């Protein structure tokens, strides 16, 4: 069986960018620029605040981790009265993954996930802008183990360390998403939370494993052991859209990626995704993306 989260990751071209460590002492405040990506930061030692645009300062303690989706400009500080300096300026990107300023009372590890391809919003839309995983959460213990390994790799500088830190970043992302769902509950975690629901998660897996099957609400309900009306309502409550809307959107996202990579023709996609004609497939594609698949093929 295809794991739907891994399946989605395969469509969004997630690339874990460089992981870095920032050590700082005294009174300080640093501003970091916006990034159209997912960004994670973990507090390894000390305490500080994060200040996001339009939000009150949020306290962070040692062991806390946070994720930012479509990361805005933000400030990390231990002194809310200090004028923020440019945090990026303290990194010597050509020579080291570690930056230091004024001491080492506080230590942070950070990294980002650059999301390529046309389906980036698939993941970003499934996440809240700010995810906080406090040190006291049960799931944080798993994160701490990964962060400790990542911290060792950043400091060691041994052969293969760049590859190791990038792969550890990928693992950290999945662990953080799991921790987020465990913290807020599947009911409050949107599509990602729905994957953990035994009924709706099974339905999503069925769709991902056979997107070309001519699914109906009745059949999905039957295969998950629910009545049609109860299943449809439960699916909408957890995922945010109706079951067949999800089926259509998932098919079209797969189709768009295949067109972008020039892996299939429009006719071939129509047949493989369960449409009786190119016209029916084209109408569905246009409803989701606002333009015909042949035009997308020409522009891709």
Secondary structure, DSSP 8 states (H G I E B T S, - for coil): ---HHHHHHHHHTEEE---EEEEE-SS-EEEE---SSEEEEEEEES-EEEEETTS--EEE-TT-EEEEET---EEEES-TTS--EESGGG--TTT-SEEEES-SSEEEEEEEEEE-STTHHHHHTTS-SEEEE-TTSTTHHHHHHHHHHHHHHHHH--TTHHHHHHHHHHHHHHHHHHHHHHHH-GGGSHHHHHTTSTTHHHHHHHHHHTTTS---HHHHHHHTT--HHHHHHHHHHHHSS-HHHHHHHHHHHHHHHHHHTT-S-HHHHHHHTT-SSHHHHHHHHHHHHSS-HHHHHHH-
